[in-house]
Amino acid sequence: MLLEQERAEVVRICQEMQRQGLVVGTAGNVSVRVDDRVVISPSGMEYADLEPGDVGVHDLTGEPVDARFKPSSELPLHLAVYAATDAGAIVHNHAPASTALGLLVDEIPATHYYSAMFGGLIRVAPYATFGTAELADNVARALDGRLGALMANHGAITVGPTLSKAFSLLPYLEYVCEVQLRAMAASPATMRVLSPEQMREASAGLSGYGQSK
């Protein structure tokens, strides 16, 4: 089977998103780019039942290369992000805090140093109907120089060089959004925002954080 390992990884990430409560039902989608091919989750299939053979392979124009089922309706969004960035993988979800915050703000200021994981303040892409070229363009612009963004009245998206890296950012993005929501509810006028220098220091610290394997 073409790109069998990547298809299996898409299934694993879809099921892990559901296990962690980062998606509702079949909402959200996952893809990984391999050269001029994009492996992407299918449209409207239960994640618990998903198998590698259900995951399709498409070219960079969206044409199927090896696909039994229709791809996610957000295939245009994934293709636009791959065209505009050097991302190797994309994860899109509809978790509660990130979705709620996308109703309220145009960007998340650097109120937590985790924002440095995404390249700075987190932008909110303007609303457009799901599956449209307009939404794809809006999200690609919001991701310029960033590894994550919110989508107004919709959800969130993270990107990375690998699928594991892109997915690993999702819980942090949801956490930043949850903290921001609580702070806004308590006292929005007194929220502390980190300075550019503090954000640079945080970014440098986070770049070497953790254990090498």
C-alpha positions in Angstrom: 0.0 0.0 0.0 1.3 3.4 -1.0 2.7 5.4 2.0 1.4 2.8 4.4 3.4 4.1 7.4 2.1 7.6 7.0 -1.5 6.4 6.6 -1.2 4.4 9.8 0.2 7.5 11.6 -2.7 9.6 10.4 -5.1 7.0 11.9 -3.1 7.0 15.2 -3.3 10.8 15.5 -7.0 11.0 14.7 -7.7 8.4 17.4 -5.5 10.1 19.9 -7.2 13.5 19.2 -10.5 11.8 20.0 -9.1 10.1 23.1 -7.8 13.4 24.5 -11.1 15.2 23.8 -9.7 17.5 21.2 -12.4 16.7 18.6 -16.1 16.1 18.7 -17.4 13.2 16.5 -15.6 13.2 13.2 -14.7 16.9 13.3 -11.1 17.8 12.6 -8.6 16.4 10.1 -5.0 15.3 9.9 -2.5 15.2 7.0 1.1 14.7 6.3 3.1 15.7 3.2 5.6 13.4 1.6 7.3 15.1 -1.4 4.5 15.8 -3.9 1.9 13.6 -2.1 -0.5 14.5 0.7 -1.8 11.7 3.0 -5.1 13.0 4.6 -7.9 11.7 6.7 -11.2 10.8 4.9 -14.4 12.8 5.2 -16.9 11.9 7.9 -15.6 8.5 9.0 -15.6 7.5 12.7 -12.1 7.7 14.1 -12.5 4.6 16.2 -13.2 2.5 13.1 -10.5 4.2 10.9 -7.9 1.9 9.2 -4.8 2.9 7.2 -6.5 1.8 4.0 -9.3 4.3 4.6 -6.8 7.2 4.5 -6.3 8.6 1.0 -3.2 9.8 -0.8 -3.6 12.9 -3.1 -1.3 15.0 -5.2 -0.6 18.7 -4.5 -3.5 19.7 -6.8 -6.0 17.6 -4.7 -6.3 14.9 -7.3 -6.5 11.3 -5.8 -3.5 9.1 -6.2 -4.7 6.2 -4.1 -7.9 7.0 -2.2 -11.0 4.7 -1.6 -13.0 7.5 0.0 -13.5 11.2 -0.3 -10.8 13.2 1.5 -11.6 15.6 4.3 -13.6 18.7 3.1 -10.6 20.7 4.4 -8.2 19.3 1.8 -8.0 22.8 0.1 -7.0 24.3 3.4 -4.2 21.7 3.9 -3.0 22.2 0.3 -2.9 26.0 0.8 -0.9 25.7 4.0 1.6 23.3 2.3 1.9 25.7 -0.6 2.5 28.7 1.7 4.7 27.2 4.4 7.4 24.5 4.8 5.1 22.4 7.0 5.4 18.7 6.8 2.2 17.9 8.6 -1.1 19.6 9.7 -3.5 18.8 12.5 -6.9 20.6 12.7 -9.3 20.2 15.6 -12.4 21.7 17.3 -11.6 21.6 21.0 -13.8 23.7 23.3 -11.4 26.4 24.6 -9.7 27.2 21.3 -13.1 27.2 19.5 -14.6 29.5 22.2 -11.8 31.9 22.1 -12.0 32.2 18.3 -15.4 33.7 18.8 -14.0 36.5 21.0 -10.6 37.8 19.8 -8.6 38.5 16.7 -5.4 37.3 18.3 -4.1 35.9 21.6 -1.5 38.2 23.1 1.6 36.8 24.7 0.1 36.3 28.1 1.8 32.9 28.6 5.3 32.0 27.5 3.9 28.9 25.8 3.0 31.3 23.0 6.7 31.2 22.1 6.1 27.6 21.0 4.0 28.9 18.2 6.3 31.7 17.1 4.7 34.5 19.2 1.1 35.9 19.6 -1.4 33.5 18.1 -3.5 34.9 15.3 -7.2 34.1 14.6 -8.0 33.6 10.9 -11.1 35.4 9.8 -14.2 33.2 9.3 -15.0 31.7 6.0 -17.2 28.6 5.1 -15.4 25.3 5.8 -13.9 23.7 2.7 -13.6 26.9 0.8 -10.6 28.6 -0.9 -11.3 31.7 1.2 -10.9 29.8 4.4 -7.7 28.1 3.1 -6.2 31.6 2.2 -7.2 33.1 5.6 -5.6 30.2 7.5 -2.4 30.2 5.5 -2.0 34.0 6.2 -2.7 33.4 9.9 0.1 30.8 10.0 2.7 33.0 8.4 5.7 32.6 10.7 3.6 30.6 13.2 3.1 26.9 14.1 -0.5 27.4 15.2 -3.5 29.5 14.7 -7.2 29.7 15.6 -10.0 29.8 13.0 -12.8 32.2 13.9 -16.1 30.4 14.7 -14.5 27.1 13.8 -11.5 25.6 15.7 -7.7 25.5 15.7 -4.8 24.3 13.6 -1.2 23.4 14.3 1.6 22.5 11.9 5.1 21.0 12.2 7.9 19.2 10.4 6.3 15.9 11.4 2.9 14.7 12.3 4.0 13.9 15.9 5.4 17.4 16.3 2.3 19.1 14.9 0.0 17.0 17.1 2.2 17.6 20.2 1.4 21.4 19.9 -2.4 20.9 20.1 -2.7 20.4 23.9 -0.5 23.4 24.5 -2.6 25.6 22.2 -5.8 24.4 24.0 -4.1 25.2 27.4 -3.1 28.7 26.3 -6.7 29.3 25.1 -8.2 28.0 28.3 -5.9 30.3 30.4 -6.8 33.3 28.2 -10.5 32.6 28.6 -10.3 32.4 32.4 -8.2 35.6 32.6 -10.6 37.4 30.3 -13.6 36.3 32.4 -11.9 37.4 35.7 -10.3 40.7 34.8 -9.4 41.4 31.2 -8.2 45.0 31.9 -5.4 43.8 34.2 -3.9 40.9 32.2 -0.1 40.9 32.1 1.5 40.5 28.7 5.1 39.4 28.2 7.5 41.8 26.5 9.2 40.9 23.2 12.4 40.3 25.1 10.7 38.0 27.6 9.2 36.1 24.6 12.7 35.7 23.0 14.1 34.4 26.3 11.2 31.9 26.5 11.6 30.8 22.9 15.3 30.2 23.5 14.6 28.2 26.7 11.9 26.1 25.1 14.0 25.2 22.1 16.3 23.1 24.3 13.6 21.9 26.7 13.2 18.2 27.4 15.3 15.1 26.9 17.0 14.1 23.7 16.5 10.5 22.6 
